[in-house]
Amino acid sequence: MTVVVIGLGSMGRRRIRLMQMMANAPEIVGVNRSPERRAAVEKELGIRTFATLEEAVSAARPPAPCRKRPPMWWWAKTQEA
């Protein structure tokens, strides 16, 4: 399975690192408009990156996007149960 992470700032990089630690980690590709940020993430995390979502979908054919949420959103979800 391939997952596209849209946005390669601190939250995007954290989500990628967490997914890479999974036992059956999916292939991960990233999307960001900044060439500098893409280059840094490719070097730091070893993933393919693209400038647009269209490029990523065309190249990687992902079945699922990864939508990022702030940590407090996830914490609040744990309190709803």
C-alpha positions in Angstrom: 0.0 0.0 0.0 1.1 3.6 -0.7 0.2 6.5 1.5 0.5 10.1 0.4 1.4 12.7 3.1 0.4 16.2 2.0 2.6 18.8 3.6 6.1 18.1 4.7 6.4 20.5 7.7 7.0 19.3 11.2 3.6 17.5 11.4 4.0 15.8 8.1 7.5 14.6 8.9 6.3 13.3 12.3 3.5 11.3 10.6 6.0 9.8 8.2 8.4 8.8 10.9 5.6 7.2 12.9 4.3 5.3 9.8 7.9 4.1 9.1 8.1 2.6 12.5 5.1 0.3 11.9 5.8 -3.4 11.5 4.3 -3.5 8.0 5.1 0.1 7.0 3.4 1.2 3.8 5.3 2.9 1.0 5.1 6.7 1.8 5.3 9.5 -0.7 5.2 13.2 0.2 3.8 16.3 -1.4 5.1 19.9 -0.8 5.5 22.9 -3.1 8.9 23.8 -1.7 11.8 22.2 -3.5 14.0 22.8 -0.5 11.6 21.0 1.9 11.2 18.1 -0.6 14.9 17.7 -0.9 15.4 17.8 2.9 12.7 15.2 3.5 14.0 12.9 0.7 17.4 13.0 2.4 16.1 12.8 6.0 13.4 10.1 5.6 14.3 8.4 2.3 10.9 8.8 0.6 9.9 10.0 -2.8 8.4 13.5 -3.0 6.4 15.5 -5.5 5.5 19.2 -6.0 1.8 18.5 -6.5 -0.8 16.0 -5.4 -1.5 15.2 -9.1 2.1 14.2 -9.7 2.1 12.0 -6.6 -1.2 10.3 -7.5 0.0 9.7 -11.1 3.4 8.3 -10.0 2.5 6.3 -6.9 -1.2 5.3 -7.5 -2.0 5.6 -3.7 -5.2 4.1 -2.3 -5.2 6.4 0.7 -4.1 10.0 1.6 -2.9 10.9 5.1 -4.7 13.9 6.5 -2.9 15.5 9.3 -4.6 16.7 12.5 -3.0 18.6 15.4 -2.1 16.4 18.5 -4.8 18.1 20.6 -7.5 17.0 18.1 -6.4 13.4 18.6 -6.3 13.8 22.4 -9.8 15.2 22.3 -10.9 12.1 20.3 -9.6 9.9 23.0 -11.7 11.7 25.6 -15.0 11.2 23.7 -15.2 7.5 24.4 
